[in-house]
Amino acid sequence: ASPTPLYTASATVWNSADDAEQSAAGPVSLTSSDLEMVNDDATGAGNQIVGVRFDKLAWPPGVAIASADIQFSADETQSEATALTIRAQASDTAAIFLTSANNISARPLTTSSVAWAPASWNTLNERGPLQRTPDLSALVREIVARPGWTSGNAMAFVISGTGHRTAESADKPGAAPATLTVNYWNELPVGSYARWSANHPNTTSLTADSD
């Protein structure tokens, strides 16, 4: 049986330098009001690489990651076939994005990747299942397994591929930028009172506090 209960940690992109677009030619923009995932032929950027970074991710060491996803909001409506690949930056803590050429693509990436073929986005400002990535727990696990990972560090995710879905960025006034949500279990030591009480929830008045 899995350890219980399930806890949740989340973080939202709030800073201009925490979401970014790198054009096919290498220049990086931090200030666009939206994130073109990934084709932006309209501006001549071609198939971009998009980065989103989440800071101050707080959970205890040694937790078991149950699931994770990124929730975007639709800034435009698009229906063309889109095939995206999501990886995380393979670093103990990811630095903010910079405007230097190839700042996103030069970052080391996780071995694991997650494919996302989003359905059509037909409603402006929609923020629901259609704008949510598949489960990214494989990427998060690869980062938290690093010896240098510690609670409070930052994670960055890098999105590449083909097609076109346009999400709101942190630079759009009143926008709802990307949010990373991670669900986890506390790994409780065998033989500990905490583990015993977790396995015998009806024999103690102590309850788990998910704050």
TAVEN-V702537 format. One record per residue. N is the residue number from 1. RES is the residue in three letters. PHI is phi in degrees with one decimal (none if undefined). NEAR is the number of other C-alpha atoms within 12 Angstrom. D_FIRST is the distance of its C-alpha to the first C-alpha in Angstrom with 1 decimal. Layout:
N:RES:PHI:NEAR:D_FIRST / N:RES:PHI:NEAR:D_FIRST
//
This chain:
1:ALA:none:9:0.0 / 2:SER:-75.0:17:3.8 / 3:PRO:-63.7:26:6.5 / 4:THR:-127.7:27:8.7 / 5:PRO:-84.1:26:11.5 / 6:LEU:-90.1:24:12.6 / 7:TYR:-108.1:27:16.1 / 8:THR:-129.9:27:19.0 / 9:ALA:-125.9:30:21.9 / 10:SER:-141.7:27:24.9 / 11:ALA:-150.2:31:28.4 / 12:THR:-119.4:33:31.5 / 13:VAL:-69.4:37:34.4 / 14:TRP:-117.4:27:37.3 / 15:ASN:-103.2:23:39.7 / 16:SER:-55.0:31:42.1 / 17:ALA:-85.0:30:41.2 / 18:ASP:-102.2:39:37.5 / 19:ASP:-138.6:49:38.0 / 20:ALA:-155.5:49:40.6 / 21:GLU:-125.9:48:42.1 / 22:GLN:-111.1:41:43.6 / 23:SER:-71.2:35:46.3 / 24:ALA:-57.3:27:46.7 / 25:ALA:-84.5:18:49.6 / 26:GLY:117.3:25:47.7 / 27:PRO:-60.3:25:48.7 / 28:VAL:-115.6:30:46.0 / 29:SER:-110.9:35:46.2 / 30:LEU:-105.1:33:44.4 / 31:THR:-115.6:24:46.2 / 32:SER:-64.8:27:45.9 / 33:SER:-79.7:26:45.0 / 34:ASP:-147.0:35:42.6 / 35:LEU:-117.3:45:40.4 / 36:GLU:-85.3:44:41.6 / 37:MET:-110.1:48:38.7 / 38:VAL:-126.5:38:40.4 / 39:ASN:-81.5:33:43.9 / 40:ASP:-133.7:27:46.6 / 41:ASP:-60.4:17:49.8 / 42:ALA:-59.7:13:51.4 / 43:THR:-104.2:13:51.8 / 44:GLY:83.8:15:52.3 / 45:ALA:-81.5:24:49.0 / 46:GLY:69.7:25:47.8 / 47:ASN:-82.3:31:44.1 / 48:GLN:-83.6:39:42.7 / 49:ILE:-114.0:43:39.7 / 50:VAL:-110.1:50:38.0 / 51:GLY:-120.6:47:36.1 / 52:VAL:-131.6:49:34.0 / 53:ARG:-125.0:42:33.0 / 54:PHE:-123.7:42:30.7 / 55:ASP:-105.7:30:31.5 / 56:LYS:54.9:24:30.0 / 57:LEU:-79.6:33:26.3 / 58:ALA:-116.4:26:24.8 / 59:TRP:-154.8:31:21.3 / 60:PRO:-66.6:24:20.5 / 61:PRO:-67.1:24:20.4 / 62:GLY:79.7:20:17.3 / 63:VAL:-75.9:32:15.2 / 64:ALA:-102.9:30:12.8 / 65:ILE:-77.1:34:14.6 / 66:ALA:-89.7:28:12.9 / 67:SER:-162.6:27:16.2 / 68:ALA:-158.6:29:19.9 / 69:ASP:-156.6:36:23.2 / 70:ILE:-114.3:44:26.9 / 71:GLN:-102.1:32:28.8 / 72:PHE:-104.2:41:32.5 / 73:SER:-123.0:37:35.4 / 74:ALA:-77.3:38:38.0 / 75:ASP:-92.9:34:41.4 / 76:GLU:-142.0:27:43.1 / 77:THR:-104.2:23:42.7 / 78:GLN:-147.8:26:42.3 / 79:SER:-131.8:20:41.5 / 80:GLU:-67.7:20:42.3 / 81:ALA:-56.6:20:39.8 / 82:THR:-133.3:27:37.7 / 83:ALA:-128.7:26:35.4 / 84:LEU:-111.3:31:33.8 / 85:THR:-121.5:31:31.9 / 86:ILE:-114.6:37:29.9 / 87:ARG:-129.3:42:29.3 / 88:ALA:-108.7:42:28.8 / 89:GLN:-71.8:38:31.3 / 90:ALA:-83.3:32:30.3 / 91:SER:-145.0:28:31.3 / 92:ASP:-62.2:28:29.9 / 93:THR:-148.0:30:31.5 / 94:ALA:-86.3:34:33.4 / 95:ALA:-77.8:27:37.0 / 96:ILE:-61.0:30:38.7 / 97:PHE:-76.2:37:40.4 / 98:LEU:-123.4:28:44.1 / 99:THR:-82.1:22:47.0 / 100:SER:-61.5:19:47.9 / 101:ALA:-54.5:22:48.0 / 102:ASN:62.2:24:44.8 / 103:ASN:-63.1:31:42.8 / 104:ILE:-83.1:42:39.7 / 105:SER:-69.6:32:40.1 / 106:ALA:-79.1:19:40.9 / 107:ARG:-76.7:25:37.5 / 108:PRO:-67.9:22:35.1 / 109:LEU:-119.2:28:32.2 / 110:THR:-62.7:30:28.6 / 111:THR:-64.1:17:28.3 / 112:SER:-72.2:23:25.8 / 113:SER:-141.7:28:27.2 / 114:VAL:-127.4:29:26.3 / 115:ALA:-88.6:23:28.8 / 116:TRP:-135.0:30:29.7 / 117:ALA:-114.4:28:32.3 / 118:PRO:-65.8:32:32.8 / 119:ALA:-67.2:26:34.4 / 120:SER:-57.6:24:37.8 / 121:TRP:-101.7:30:38.1 / 122:ASN:-109.0:22:40.6 / 123:THR:-128.9:21:40.6 / 124:LEU:-60.8:22:41.8 / 125:ASN:67.8:25:39.5 / 126:GLU:-62.7:25:36.6 / 127:ARG:-138.7:26:33.3 / 128:GLY:-148.1:23:30.5 / 129:PRO:-57.2:19:28.3 / 130:LEU:-69.1:27:31.2 / 131:GLN:-100.4:37:31.6 / 132:ARG:-106.3:28:27.9 / 133:THR:-69.1:34:26.8 / 134:PRO:-64.3:28:24.0 / 135:ASP:-61.8:27:20.8 / 136:LEU:-107.6:34:22.0 / 137:SER:-61.8:31:18.8 / 138:ALA:-61.4:27:20.0 / 139:LEU:-70.8:37:23.1 / 140:VAL:-64.1:45:21.7 / 141:ARG:-61.2:32:19.4 / 142:GLU:-64.8:27:22.6 / 143:ILE:-75.6:35:24.4 / 144:VAL:-71.2:36:22.1 / 145:ALA:-78.0:22:21.7 / 146:ARG:-68.2:20:25.5 / 147:PRO:-58.8:15:26.7 / 148:GLY:-89.3:18:28.9 / 149:TRP:-69.4:28:26.4 / 150:THR:-145.8:24:26.4 / 151:SER:-57.0:22:25.6 / 152:GLY:100.7:22:28.6 / 153:ASN:-74.0:27:29.4 / 154:ALA:-112.9:36:30.3 / 155:MET:-122.7:47:29.0 / 156:ALA:-120.3:46:31.3 / 157:PHE:-119.0:49:30.7 / 158:VAL:-118.9:44:33.4 / 159:ILE:-117.4:43:34.1 / 160:SER:-133.6:38:36.6 / 161:GLY:139.3:31:37.5 / 162:THR:-138.4:28:40.0 / 163:GLY:96.4:30:40.9 / 164:HIS:-161.3:38:41.0 / 165:ARG:-134.6:44:38.9 / 166:THR:-111.7:39:40.3 / 167:ALA:-105.9:44:38.1 / 168:GLU:-69.9:39:39.3 / 169:SER:-111.8:43:39.7 / 170:ALA:-67.5:33:39.9 / 171:ASP:-88.2:26:43.7 / 172:LYS:-88.5:25:44.2 / 173:PRO:-58.2:16:45.4 / 174:GLY:74.1:14:43.1 / 175:ALA:-77.2:26:40.5 / 176:ALA:-115.9:28:36.7 / 177:PRO:-68.3:39:35.7 / 178:ALA:-62.6:43:32.5 / 179:THR:-126.7:38:29.3 / 180:LEU:-96.0:36:26.2 / 181:THR:-121.4:33:22.9 / 182:VAL:-121.7:35:19.9 / 183:ASN:-104.6:30:16.5 / 184:TYR:-146.8:31:14.2 / 185:TRP:-106.7:28:11.6 / 186:ASN:-76.5:27:13.1 / 187:GLU:-82.1:25:11.9 / 188:LEU:-98.8:23:12.5 / 189:PRO:-60.1:15:14.3 / 190:VAL:-59.4:13:13.1 / 191:GLY:88.7:11:15.5 / 192:SER:-80.3:12:16.4 / 193:TYR:-63.1:15:17.2 / 194:ALA:-60.8:22:15.4 / 195:ARG:-69.4:22:12.0 / 196:TRP:-59.7:19:13.1 / 197:SER:-68.7:23:14.3 / 198:ALA:-67.0:29:11.2 / 199:ASN:-86.7:21:9.4 / 200:HIS:-129.7:16:12.8 / 201:PRO:-65.6:18:14.0 / 202:ASN:-97.4:11:16.8 / 203:THR:-111.4:11:18.4 / 204:THR:-145.6:14:19.6 / 205:SER:-86.7:10:21.8 / 206:LEU:-72.9:14:20.4 / 207:THR:-122.7:17:18.8 / 208:ALA:-72.2:19:17.4 / 209:ASP:-102.6:11:20.3 / 210:SER:-89.0:16:19.6 / 211:ASP:-72.7:11:23.2
//
